[in-house]
């Protein structure tokens, strides 16, 4: 696949992913979302939906210590859902920079045992609509043991005026590879792109747009699934990714506190990166060096310096995702370990945010993090109840269906696609096959490694 064919394909896919705002379908979906939220709140708080938990509490009084907080959390969670929805509707992408005003920009692509895919990643950046004289591309081979360096050299020959290949003699981990690129970067803006990802032609001009505002220190791009047709897991993950970016990060961007600018496509003000680079590179947690979660860690560092972090929906990257269960678990283990670590840091950083951002971030992060003890406690209570009342299991399965249907409405606003069905499947898959990951991640939070192979 050559770069021109790739670009055309991705632009066609991306066009189908644009949120169709302002037409009848858009208004219908929005109306459906609000109707579903109120129906969900009524079902949870005014019907016998939660009665099984109450029945358990009456039979075993100690469980009441869990039931009451669960009901309170559900109420606060519904308010959070409403708040996020309002913010999501208020979100607007930033205007892209024009070519004639584009600042100097460095793209860093760290690679480890990526083989031929890294060449496609480089080609997509080289083909981007960005002034050639203002674009620097640094590709860092982090001690790969396969033919990754061969493909980097090929790309460097094809795009010799723009690509700087760097080969590390030993594997330092993704953070170490990025740090080497940061030290060599000369652009006013530094963009990171994963070596298993390809960007759209307009992504760089788009992601540079928010930096017109001097308060912006980091920008999250939109991540879609490149291999979404490769199997059930990629199809489900595509729906999850669209919700994570077009819904969650859109809402966070309105109060200018996006918690994680993803490694697949993120941009940083170079001045801010230089201020935090030494501490970020040497970060430790519970005495162990931090090698994974570098994107969330760097986002926290930028927020700690007083910058805002925002989301740019029009800067799109297509990334490869796991196609097997074992690789999927490794990805989520890496994400959950870094989430746990960086949430502790964010709990201190959030107090430095402006009042409006601080209040919303505190409310969102508190309710979001409480979902773990509440969810696992509720699962335990449902299980106890199901032993004596099998109908309780049916109620639980129906509850998963109802909640997932509400969330896929947000997906349907971004994509008018029958793929929303995979969002419902993912809700069940996550419940039965992925629930164990977060507790295990918490117990092994000091583990190291890329966990990508």
HUJOSUL-V651769 format. One record per pair of residues at least 12 apart in sequence whose ideal C-beta (glycine too) atoms are under 7 Angstrom apart, sorted by the first residue. I is the first residue (numbers start at 1). GAP is how many residues later the second one is. D is the distance in Angstrom with one decimal. If there is no record, write none. Layout:
# HUJOSUL-V651769
<<I/GAP/D> <I/GAP/D>>
This chain:
# HUJOSUL-V651769
<<1/119/7.0> <3/120/4.0> <3/121/6.6> <3/124/4.4> <6/114/6.6> <6/118/6.2> <6/192/6.1> <7/120/5.5> <7/194/5.2> <10/188/6.4> <10/190/5.1> <10/308/5.7> <11/189/6.0> <11/190/6.4> <14/186/5.4> <14/302/5.1> <16/399/6.8> <17/207/6.4> <17/397/6.3> <17/398/5.5> <19/227/6.7> <19/394/5.6> <19/395/5.0> <20/396/6.6> <25/391/6.8> <26/387/6.5> <29/380/5.8> <29/383/5.5> <29/384/4.7> <32/377/5.4> <33/52/6.2> <33/376/4.8> <33/377/6.7> <36/370/4.5> <36/373/6.2> <37/41/7.0> <37/44/5.9> <37/45/6.1> <37/48/7.0> <37/369/6.8> <40/362/6.6> <40/366/5.8> <41/37/4.7> <43/359/7.0> <44/30/5.4> <45/30/6.7> <49/350/6.8> <50/21/6.8> <52/330/7.0> <52/333/4.8> <52/337/6.7> <52/340/4.7> <52/343/6.3> <53/14/5.1> <53/17/6.7> <53/325/7.0> <53/328/5.4> <54/13/6.3> <55/330/6.8> <56/325/5.3> <56/328/5.9> <56/329/4.9> <63/318/5.9> <66/311/4.7> <66/315/6.4> <69/305/6.7> <70/304/5.4> <70/307/6.9> <70/308/5.6> <73/297/5.5> <73/301/4.7> <76/291/5.2> <77/290/5.8> <80/283/6.9> <80/284/6.4> <80/287/4.8> <84/167/4.4> <87/164/3.8> <87/167/4.3> <88/159/5.7> <88/162/5.0> <88/163/4.8> <90/164/5.2> <91/159/3.9> <91/160/6.8> <91/162/5.8> <91/163/5.4> <93/219/5.9> <93/220/4.4> <93/221/4.7> <94/115/4.2> <94/116/4.4> <94/218/5.7> <95/114/5.3> <96/106/6.5> <96/109/4.4> <96/110/4.3> <96/113/4.6> <96/218/6.5> <97/108/5.4> <97/111/4.6> <97/112/5.2> <99/32/5.5> <99/106/7.0> <102/28/6.2> <102/29/5.3> <102/32/5.6> <102/103/6.5> <102/106/6.1> <103/31/7.0> <103/85/4.3> <103/86/5.7> <103/105/6.2> <103/108/6.9> <104/30/4.7> <104/82/6.8> <104/83/4.4> <104/84/5.0> <105/25/6.6> <105/29/6.1> <105/30/5.7> <105/82/4.4> <105/84/4.8> <105/86/6.3> <105/99/6.3> <105/103/6.3> <106/30/4.4> <106/32/6.4> <106/79/3.9> <106/80/6.1> <106/81/3.5> <106/84/5.1> <106/85/7.0> <107/18/5.0> <107/30/4.9> <107/84/4.6> <107/86/5.8> <108/30/5.0> <108/32/6.9> <108/70/6.1> <108/73/3.4> <108/74/6.9> <108/77/6.6> <108/82/6.5> <108/84/5.3> <109/12/5.7> <109/13/6.3> <109/30/4.7> <109/84/5.2> <109/86/5.4> <110/30/4.9> <110/32/5.9> <110/64/5.4> <110/67/3.6> <110/68/5.2> <110/71/6.7> <110/85/6.5> <111/28/6.5> <111/29/6.8> <111/30/5.5> <111/31/6.6> <111/33/6.6> <111/37/5.3> <111/41/6.8> <111/84/3.7> <112/30/4.4> <112/32/5.5> <112/59/6.7> <112/338/6.1> <113/31/4.9> <113/32/6.3> <113/33/4.9> <113/35/6.0> <113/340/6.0> <114/34/5.1> <114/81/4.3> <114/82/6.0> <115/31/5.5> <115/32/5.8> <115/33/5.9> <115/36/6.6> <116/35/5.4> <117/78/6.5> <117/79/5.2> <117/203/6.8> <118/30/5.7> <118/33/5.3> <118/34/6.0> <118/77/4.3> <119/32/4.1> <119/35/5.9> <119/36/4.9> <120/78/5.6> <121/72/6.2> <121/74/5.1> <121/75/7.0> <121/76/5.8> <121/77/5.8> <122/15/6.6> <122/17/5.9> <122/33/4.0> <122/37/7.0> <122/41/6.3> <123/32/6.6> <124/74/3.8> <124/75/5.0> <125/12/5.5> <125/68/6.2> <125/74/6.2> <126/33/4.3> <126/36/5.8> <126/37/6.9> <127/74/6.5> <128/71/6.2> <128/73/5.6> <128/75/6.2> <128/76/4.6> <129/72/4.9> <129/73/5.6> <129/76/5.8> <130/74/4.4> <130/75/6.1> <132/30/6.5> <135/27/5.9> <136/26/6.9> <136/28/6.9> <136/49/6.9> <136/50/5.8> <136/51/5.7> <137/25/5.0> <137/26/4.7> <137/27/6.8> <138/26/4.9> <138/28/6.3> <138/43/4.6> <138/46/5.5> <138/47/6.6> <139/13/5.1> <139/24/6.2> <139/26/5.4> <139/27/6.8> <140/26/4.6> <140/28/6.6> <140/37/4.3> <140/40/5.3> <140/41/5.1> <141/25/6.9> <141/26/4.6> <141/27/6.4> <142/26/5.4> <142/29/5.5> <142/30/5.9> <142/32/6.9> <142/34/6.9> <142/35/3.9> <143/25/5.1> <143/26/6.6> <143/27/4.8> <143/28/3.6> <149/18/5.7> <152/13/4.9> <153/12/6.3> <164/20/6.9> <166/14/6.1> <168/12/6.6> <173/118/3.9> <173/277/6.3> <174/120/5.8> <174/276/5.6> <175/106/6.7> <175/116/5.6> <175/119/4.3> <178/14/6.5> <178/116/6.1> <179/98/6.7> <179/102/4.6> <182/91/5.7> <182/95/5.7> <185/85/6.4> <187/83/6.1> <188/82/5.5> <189/19/5.7> <189/22/5.8> <189/78/5.5> <189/80/6.5> <189/81/6.3> <190/77/6.9> <190/78/5.0> <190/80/5.1> <190/83/5.7> <191/13/6.7> <191/16/6.4> <191/76/4.6> <192/71/5.7> <192/74/5.2> <193/71/7.0> <193/72/5.8> <193/124/6.7> <194/69/5.4> <194/70/4.6> <194/125/6.0> <196/123/6.0> <196/124/4.2> <197/29/7.0> <197/67/4.8> <197/68/6.9> <197/120/4.9> <197/121/6.5> <197/122/4.0> <198/28/6.6> <198/119/7.0> <198/120/5.4> <199/66/6.2> <199/118/4.8> <200/116/4.7> <202/112/7.0> <203/18/6.5> <203/62/6.7> <203/112/4.6> <203/113/5.8> <203/114/6.4> <206/106/5.6> <206/108/4.3> <206/109/4.0> <207/12/5.4> <207/14/5.6> <207/60/4.5> <207/105/5.3> <207/108/3.8> <208/59/6.8> <209/103/6.6> <210/100/5.2> <210/102/5.9> <211/58/6.2> <215/92/6.6> <215/93/4.9> <216/91/6.6> <216/92/5.2> <216/94/5.8> <217/51/6.7> <217/52/4.9> <217/55/4.4> <217/85/4.2> <217/88/6.6> <217/90/2.4> <217/91/6.5> <217/92/6.5> <218/43/4.7> <218/48/6.5> <218/49/6.9> <218/50/5.0> <218/81/5.8> <218/84/4.6> <218/89/6.6> <218/91/4.4> <219/42/6.6> <219/47/6.7> <219/48/4.4> <219/91/5.7> <219/93/5.2> <220/29/5.6> <220/38/5.0> <220/41/4.1> <220/42/6.0> <220/46/5.8> <220/91/4.8> <221/44/3.2> <221/45/6.3> <221/91/6.1> <221/94/4.0> <221/95/6.7> <221/96/5.4> <222/23/4.8> <222/24/6.9> <222/91/5.3> <222/93/6.3> <222/94/4.8> <223/18/5.5> <223/22/5.9> <223/39/5.6> <223/41/4.8> <223/42/6.4> <223/94/5.6> <223/96/5.6> <224/14/6.7> <224/17/6.3> <224/92/6.2> <224/94/5.2> <225/12/5.6> <225/13/3.9> <225/16/5.9> <225/94/6.8> <225/96/5.2> <226/92/3.9> <226/93/5.6> <226/94/5.2> <227/93/5.3> <227/94/6.5> <227/96/6.8> <230/93/5.3> <231/92/4.9> <233/89/6.3> <233/90/5.8> <233/95/5.8> <234/87/5.3> <234/89/5.9> <235/184/6.3> <235/187/4.4> <236/186/4.7> <236/189/5.8> <236/190/3.8> <236/193/6.3> <237/84/4.8> <238/181/6.7> <239/172/5.4> <239/180/6.2> <239/181/6.7> <239/183/5.2> <239/184/3.8> <239/187/6.2> <240/186/5.8> <242/169/5.4> <242/172/5.2> <242/173/6.4> <243/164/6.2> <243/167/5.9> <243/168/5.8> <245/66/7.0> <246/67/6.4> <246/168/4.5> <247/163/4.6> <249/62/4.0> <250/61/5.9> <250/63/6.7> <252/59/6.8> <253/57/4.6> <253/58/3.8> <255/101/6.1> <255/102/4.6> <255/105/4.5> <255/106/6.8> <256/52/3.9> <256/53/6.8> <256/54/5.7> <256/101/5.8> <257/46/6.9> <257/52/6.3> <257/96/6.1> <257/100/4.9> <257/104/4.8> <258/51/4.3> <258/52/6.0> <258/53/5.3> <259/40/6.5> <259/87/6.7> <260/35/5.9> <260/36/4.4> <260/39/5.4> <261/34/6.0> <261/38/4.8> <261/48/6.1> <262/33/5.5> <263/31/6.8> <263/32/4.2> <264/53/5.1> <264/55/4.5> <265/50/6.3> <265/52/3.7> <266/29/6.2> <268/34/6.5> <269/38/6.9> <272/30/5.2> <272/33/5.7> <272/35/5.6> <275/30/5.8> <276/25/3.8> <276/26/6.8> <276/29/6.3> <279/22/6.9> <280/17/6.1> <280/18/5.7> <280/21/5.2> <283/14/5.9> <285/56/4.8> <285/161/6.8> <286/160/5.3> <288/158/4.2> <288/160/6.6> <289/159/6.8> <290/51/7.0> <291/157/4.7> <291/158/6.4> <292/42/4.8> <292/45/6.5> <292/46/5.6> <292/157/6.9> <292/158/6.8> <292/159/6.4> <293/44/6.7> <293/45/2.2> <293/48/6.4> <293/49/6.3> <296/42/5.1> <296/43/7.0> <296/46/4.4> <297/45/6.0> <300/42/5.4> <300/45/5.1> <300/46/5.8> <300/49/5.8> <303/46/5.3> <304/45/4.8> <304/48/6.6> <306/46/6.6> <329/108/6.2> <330/121/4.5> <332/102/6.4> <332/105/4.9> <333/104/6.0> <333/108/5.4> <333/118/6.2> <334/117/4.3> <336/101/5.9> <336/102/5.2> <336/105/3.6> <337/104/4.8> <337/107/7.0> <337/108/5.0> <337/110/6.5> <340/101/6.5> <340/102/5.8> <340/105/5.3> <341/104/6.2> <343/26/6.4> <346/19/6.7> <350/12/5.9> <372/66/6.4> <382/14/5.2> <400/27/5.2> <400/28/6.1> <400/31/6.0> <401/23/6.7> <404/19/6.2> <404/20/4.6> <404/23/3.6> <405/19/6.7> <407/16/6.6> <408/12/4.2> <408/15/4.2> <408/16/6.3> <411/12/5.6>>
